[in-house]
């Protein structure tokens, strides 16, 4: 980090020198000097590197933010989280709710070619294609698209997916059942368009470099140094370019929050996420913004690891650590303790109330109960000593949380040892997907405003069911609420979703830790950042510098 601080300081010094007129020819008499023009490029410090710019491959919020900055789907979200037109300027719905016709606006890709209905057809078919191996392939099933399940399983060709380009400006989507949140889904990056001829030009190199990324959104990527920084400039061919008031975005990967704040205070960074003690330090600053996010951080136990298949062991672990301490005294960024699998302020039910208002809490910290469960587990497993590896990623907040969890679990459950394993986020995800881990500290951000965006994570065989938990009752409840007899019965469906959460947590399929808050520092001359608890976490299109 010392090297990084030196680089940031050097950049600041160079910027200061250039602002003071380093060229003798350009120098003006002292009395005629004008104020230097401030750059209209916004610099953002990110704590994690950009993993992917491929709509079919990306799985994390940082990637979705970057993709949404350069690409636009049928719909986008406004500041309040409601859908507004994107590439679709008209939507017609059949009486049975199973046929949707979208009219595509006159818009261009960044190379001047028109955006067409076929760009959506190609993208969605590629998403569903088993050869793509997308972690989000199941989303075509979530959307209820005709033949989605058979296509993703390789039982039918992608041409059988219920999406058709009637002509260049008309997209037809056929559903197997009505999906009340379909339009919300269309604002999520996996449904964004990809132009077929451009993709075929790059194939396996598609979206790996700025040259291999095509934009139909407010910005276009010009530089990407993987693991370090990436930059975007305003896309003048964007149909709504007149409303984009900044010249570009400069993203710097700075994993150490203190280094990021040094750059912020020097003026070389405009936006920084705060953690821990830094939130307390800047709590009175007018440049501080707090929001409650939609991400759920939880522990995923790998039930193929001896001992973790035991319910009493899992219950002991789930109750053994103080979540309030983590949220209120460790993170201090507006995060809240999570005694649930479906976050607060995610979705409103048919009764007009937030899901959490009428659903109970589960797995609330209870160290005495944890000890009781641990004694039962030891008796059932026939041993007194256990050791598990806790996998976590290399961000400052994850490291603090993992260290706290180790201390809490080992103190509450004598005889149980937690060994820490820190990895970059990409490597952490690879290990969890390969099931080569014991317990993983992971997170999920909601893709759409419905409890199903969380509850379908843990059905048998789901790609994000890292711990390979399986429960027949749970699978049935989720199926009926997503594809079965309850899809047209909103009240009964809502109750089934509550029951599914109960089964998941009473069986300790996961151990919830906290729901994210966000404490960010934004330069006072900037406005227009939009924060969402669902889908794309941060939208940059409407930023304005005063």
N, C-alpha and C positions, 0 to 999 in steps of 0.2 A: 504494500500500500504506500510505502514511502516513495517509491518510484512514481506511482500514480499521482501522488500529491505534487511531486516536483513537475510532472508533465502539465498538470492543471495550472500550477503557478506560472510556469513558463508561457503557456498559452495566454494567460491573463496579462503577463508583462508584454508579450508581443502585441496583443490587442491594444494595450494602453499606448505603446510606442506608435503603432500605426495611427491611432486616433489623435496623437499629438503632432502628426505630420513629419514622418521620417525622411521624406524627400525634400531636398533643399529647393528644387525647382518648384515644388507645389506649395512651399511655405509662403504664408501671407504676412504682411506687417502685423505686429501684435494688436494694434488697434482695430484691424479689419478681420481678425479671426472669428469664424463662425462656430457655433456649437456643433460637435461631431454628430452626424446622422446615425441614430441607433439602428442596428440591424433589425430587419423585420422577419428574421428567421428565429423561431422559438427553439431553445435548447432544453432538452428533457433528460434528466438523469434516471436511468432504469437500474434496478438492482439485479435483474436477471438478463441474460443475453437473449437475443432474438433467435428462436429455434427454427421457425419455418415461415415462408411466405406462400406456401401452397395451400389453397383452401381445402383440398382433400386430405392433407397430411397434418396440418396444424392442430394442436390440441390445447393450447394454453392461452391465457388472457393477453400476455405480451404479444404473442403472434397475431391474435385476433385484432388487437388494436392497430398493429402495423398494416395488416391486410385491409382493414376497414378504412384506413387512411388513403389507400390507393385504389380500392375496388368497391363497387356499390352493387347491391342486389336489387330484387324487385321492390323491397321496402327498406326504409331506414327508420331509426327511432329519433323522436324529438327529445328535447331536454327533460320532459316529464316521463319518457319511456313509452309513449304512444307511437304507433306506427304512422308514418307519413310516406308519401310516394317517393320511390327511388327510380329504378329503371321502369317500373310499371306506372302508367298514368291512368289506367282504367282496369277494373276487375269486375267480371260478371260471374255470378254464382247460380248454379241450377237450383231448382226447388228442393231437391233432396240433399243439397249441400255436397254432392260428390263430384261435380264437374266445375272446374274453375277456368275462366278464360281471361288471360292478362294481355293488355295492349302495351307493347314496349315503346317507350318514348324515342324521339329522334335524338340519339346520343352517339358519341364517338369514342373509340378507343384512342389511346395516346399516340398511335401511329396514323390516326386519321380515318381508319376503317369504321363502319357503323356497328353499333351493338345490335345484335339480332336475337330472336327467340332461340335460334339454334345454339347460341352461346350458353344458354341455360340448359338446354337439352344435353349437350355434350358434357357439361360440368356435372350434372346430376347423375348421368349414366356412369361417368367415371367414378364418382363417389360411391355408387352402389356396386361397381365392378369388383368382384373378389380379388382380381389381380392387382388392384390399387392397394389393397390391404389397409384401407383407411380405418382408423380407430373410431371414426364418426360415421361409418357406413350405415349403422343402425338408425341414423337420423332420417333416412328416407322411409323407414318403417314408422318412426315416430310421427312423421308427417302424413301417414296413412296412404302413401302413394300406391296406386294399383301395382300388384306383382312385386312390391318391394322386397318382401321376405324371400320369395323364390329367386329373385335376381341376386340378392346379396349372398345367398347360399350357393349360387352357381347352378341352380336347377333350371333357370330360364336365362336367355341372353339379355343383355342390357337393353336391346331394342324393344323388349317387352315391358320395360318400366313405363308407368303411366304418365309420361310427359312427351308432348309432341309439339313441333314447330309447324303450325298450320300454314304460316307464311313468315316472312322476315320479321314482322311486327306483331305476330299473334302467337301466344304460348298457351297451349291447352294442357291442363293437369287433371288427371282422373284419380279419384280417391276411392279406397275401399270402404271408408266410413267417414262421416263428417268429423273434422278436427277443429274444435273451437278456437285454438290458438295458432292456426295455420299462418296467418299473416305475420304474427310475431316471429315465427320460425324463419320466415323469408328475409328477416333483417339479420339473420345469423350467418357468419362468413362461409360455412360449408355449402350454402345455397347460392353463393355468388357465381357469376358467369365466368367461363373460360373459353376463349376462342380456339376452336379446334385446329385451324391451320397454324396458329402461333404455337400451341402446345406441341404439335407434331414436328415443328422445326427444332425444338429443343429436347423433346422426349424426357429421358432420365435427368437431364440438366435443367428441366423446367423449374423456374422460380428459385433457383439457387444463386443467381447473380442479378443485379439490376437490369442487365441486358435481356434476361430471360423472364422479366416480369412486365406484363402489359397492364396499363391502368385505364379504368373508365371512371375513376373517382376523383376527389379533390386534389390529390397529390400524386406524384410519380417518384419512384425510388431512383436515386442517382449514384448512391454509394452504399456498400455493405461490407464492412470488415468484420467477419464473423467472430463473435465473442467480444467485440470491442464497441464499434459504433456503426450507425447507419443514418443516411440522410435522405430527405425527400424535398422536392421543390413543387411549387404550385403547378397544377396541370391546367394549362390555358385552354385545352380542348374539352375540359369538363363542362357539361351543359349548365352547371350552376356556378361557374367560375367567378362570376361577378360578386357572389356572396362570400368567397374565400378571401379574407382580408390580410393574411400573412403570406410571406414569400416562400416559406418552407419550414421543415422540421428537422432538427438535428438531435438524434438520440445517442447519448453516451452511456455505456454500461459501466456503472460505478457501484460495486457490491458493498463497499464500506460507506455507511451513511454519513459518517463524519467527513470523509473526503468529499462527498457530494455537497455537504453544507459549506465546506470551505469554498468550493467553486460557486455555490449560490451567493455567498456573501461577497465574493470578489466580482460577481456580476457576469461570470462566464456560463452560468446555468440559470435557467428561468424557472425550473420545476423540479422539486425533490420530494421524495417520500421520506417521512420521518419514522424513526423507531425508538422504542424504549425511553431512555432518559432524555433524548433530544426533544421528544414531544413535550415533556415537562419544561424543558429549557425555553421553548418557543411558544408556550401555551398562550401568552398574551400578545403575540405578534399579529398585526393586522393582515399579514401575508399567510397566516395559517388557515387552512380549510379542513374541516372534519366531516367525513361522511361514513355511513354504515354500508358496507359492501355486502354482496350476496355470496361470497366465497365461504365454504365450510372447510375448515382444516380438521382432519381426523386421523386417527391411527387405524391402519389396516392390518390386522393380524393374518398371517399366512397359515391357513388351517391345514396345510400339508406338513407343517413343522411340528414334530412331536411335542405334545403338551398344549399347543394352541388349538387343537381340535376339541379340547375339553372345555365345556361351557363354564364350569366354575372357575377355571383359570382365566378365561376371557373376562368374566364378570369381575374377578378380583382386580385385574389390570384396569378395566374400564372405570372402576370406582376409586382408584387409588391416588389420583392426582387432583390438585386443587385448580380447577379451571378459572375460578374468580381471580386467583392470584396471577394466573397467566395473562388474563385480559386486562385487569385493572392496574397491576403493579409491574408486570414485565413488559407488556406491549404498549400500554397507555395511549393507543392511537384510535380509540373509539371502538375497538373490538369488544365483543361480549362473549361470556361463557356459553358454550353450546351444549345443551342437554336435549338435543334433537338431531334429526337427520335432514329435516326440511327447514331452511332458515327463516328468520323473521323477515317480514315485508317482501316475501318472494311472490306470493300469489293470493288473490282474493277469491273466496268460495262463492257458491250460489246464494249464501246468506249475507253477502256483502262484507264479511269479516275476513281478516287475515287468517291464513291457515293456522298459525301459532296461537291465535286467540282461543280457538276451540279444541286444540289438540294438547294433550298433557306433555309434561317433561319426562325424560328418561335418563337413566345413568347419571344422575346428579351425584357429585362427589360425596362419598360416604366411606371414610377410611376404616371405620369399625366393621362395616359390612364387607369391605374388601378383604380384611383379615379373615373373616369367617369363610368367605368363598375360597380363599387361598388354602385354608386348612382342609377344606373338602377336596380341593384339587390335589393337594399333596397325598391325601389318603387314597384317592381314586387312581392317581398315577404312580403311587408306590415309591415316591422319592421326596427328599426335602430340599434339594438344591436345583435351581434352574438358571439358565443363562440364555438370554435372547439378545440379538443384535437389533438396534434401532437405526434404521436407515433414514437419513434426512438430507436436504439439499444445502448448498453452501451459501445461503443468504444469512445476513446477520440475525434476522428475526428467527429463522428456522433453527439456527445454532443455539440461540438463547432458550427457545422453547424445548428443544431436545435435551439440553443440559438440565433444565428444570425438571422435565419428565423423568429423567434418569434418577435424579436426587429424590424426587417424590416417591417413585415406585419402589426404589431400593429401601427407603426409610419405612414406608408403609408395609412392605412385604419382605421382611428379613428372610434371606435364603434365595431371593431372586435377584440376579445380576443383569443389568442392562449395559451392553457394550455399544458405544456410539460409532456409527459409520457415516461420515460426511462425503457427499458426492455432488458434482454439478447437477443441476436439475435434469438435464437430458439423460445423464447416466443413471440418476435415481429412477426415473421413469422406465428406462430400459430394464433395469434390474427387477422392478416390480412387475412389469409386463411379462418378464421371463420367469416369474415366480421364484427367483433366486434371492430371497430375502426372508427375514423373520417377521419383523414389525416395521411398517413404513409410515412415516409422517407425510401425509399427502393432502391434497386439497382438490376441491371441485368447484367450479364456477357455473352458475345456472345458464343454460343456453336459451331458455324461454321461460315465460312466467306461469309455470305450472309445477306442482310437486313432482310430477313424473320426471322432470329433468334431473332429479336426484334419485328417486325411487327405482328407476329402471337401471341404475348403476349396478345393483346387487342381485339381479336375477341370475339364475344359473347359466353359466357360460358367457355372461356379458364381458366385453373386452376390458371394462374398467373394474370388474369384480376381481381385483388383484389377489385377494385372499382365498378365492374359490369357495366361498360360502354357498351353500345350497339349501333351500327350504321350499318344500312343495306348496305349503300354504301361502307363502309369500309370492311365489311365482304365479299362482292362480289369481291372487288379488291384483297383482300388477297387470296381468293379462286382461282380466275383465275390465279394468279401469282404462286400459290403453287401446285395446283392440276388440274386446269382447262385448258382452251384453250390456255393459254399463256406459258405453260411449255416448249414448243419447239420453242418459238419465243423470243429470248433473248432481242432484242431491245424493243419490245412492253412490255415485262414483266418488264423491268427496269423502263419504264415510269409508269407502273401501281404501282410499289413499291413507286415511288416518290409521286404519287397521294394519295396512302394510308397514307403515312406519313403526307401529307397536311391535310387530313380529320381528322386524329387523333389529331393533334395539333391545328388546327383551331377550334376544338370542345373541346379543353382543357381536353382531356381524362386523360392526365397526365400533370404534371408541371415539365419539365426538370430542373435540378439544375447544375450538372457538370459531365464531363467525367473525370474519374480518371487518375491521374498521379501517379507515384510511385517513391518515394525517399527512397532508401535503403542504409544502411551501410553494406559493406561486407569486412571482414578482407582481408588485402592485399595479404596474402599468398594463397587465394582461387580464383579460376576461374572456368568457365564452367557453372554457373547458366544460365538457358535459360528462358527468359521472353516472354510470348505470350499474345497478345490482344484477342485471340480467343481460346475457349476451356479451357485447363488446364493452369492457369495463370503462374505458375512457375514449371519448370522441373528440377529435381535434379540429374538425372542419370549421367550426364557428368561432375560433379564437380571434380576438381582436387585441392589437397593441395600441394603447392610447397615444 
